[in-house]
Amino acid sequence: MINNEYREAIVEVLDILQHSEKNIIEKIPKKLIEFWEKNKSDTYNPDLDHSKSIDEMNLKNKTKSIITMIYLNYLCEGIEKQKIKLILKNNESQYQKSIKRKIVIL
């Protein structure tokens, strides 16, 4: 079951995609977009300022995660993709270390 946080993030992602270039949208599998359309929140209305960059928008963390997944899996290639994977791996490692430290403290 998809939680409300994810449903709202889907709405933000779809809103961003509606304001994206057609060649970007064409790279994302139609089945994935259909899944998002079926599972988006029916009540959440994001107030996104599309004159700003994605970094400047006040997006939900889950939205940022989905956008990262889209970019990594469908839009970037080669060395850039390797760099992003390394950053994500390092971030996960740091996160796991911080959790372990918290557990030791408890």
N, C-alpha and C positions, 0 to 999 in steps of 0.2 A: 504494500500500500504506500502511496506517495503522500508525504506529509505536506502540510500547508506552506511551510517555508520553501520547499522545492516547487510547489505549484505557483507561488508568487514569483519566484526566480524565473520560472519558465515564461511568465508574462513579460518580465523585463527583457529576457533574451529575445522573445518574439518581437517585442517593440523595437529593439535595436536592429534586428534583422529586417524589419519593415523599412527601416531608414538606411539600409545598406545597399551597396551596388549589386546588381543582378548577378554578376560573375562570382561574387562571394557566396550568395545564396545557392547558386547552382552547384557549388562544391560540397554542400552539405546534403547527406542522403535524404531523399524525400520521406522515407519511412521514419526517420528521426524527427523531422519537422511535423509529420502527421502525429507521431506519438506526443510531442509537446502540445500540439493543438488540442488533442483529446484530454490531456492531463493538466492543462493550465488552470489557474484559479479563475472562477467566473465572477468573483467579487473584487479582486484587487485591481486598482487602476494606478499604474505608476505615473509619476509626473517627471519624466526624464527630459532634460534639456539637450536636444540633439545638436545644438550649436556648439556644445562642449565635446571634448574627446571622452572616450570611455573612461580613461583614468580620472577625469575631472567630474564625472557623473557620480551621484550618490547612490551607488548600486549595492544591492545586498551581497554579502560574501558568497552565498551560493550562486548568485548570478555571475560573479567574477570567476568562480570555479568552472561553471559551464562554458563561459566564453573562452577560458583558457583551454578547456578540452576541445572546443570547436577549432580554435586556432592551431593547437598542436596536432590534432588528428586530420584536419581537412584543409588547412590553409598554408601552413609553413612547410618547408622542405629542407633537406640537406643539413648543412652545418647549423643553421638557425634552429632547426628541430632538435638537433643533438644538444645544443646549448640550453634550450628550454628544459629538456629532459633532465639535464644535469642540475639545473637550478631547482627543479621540482624534487629531485632525489635528495639534494642537500637540504632543502627546506623540510622534507619529511624526516630526514635524519635528525635535524635540530629539534624538531617537534617531539620525536620519540625520546631524545635525550632529556628534554625538559619534563616530559611526563615521568620518566624514570627518576629524575631528581625529586619531583613532587612526591612520588610514592615512597622514596627513601626517607623524606622528611616526615611523612605521616607515620 
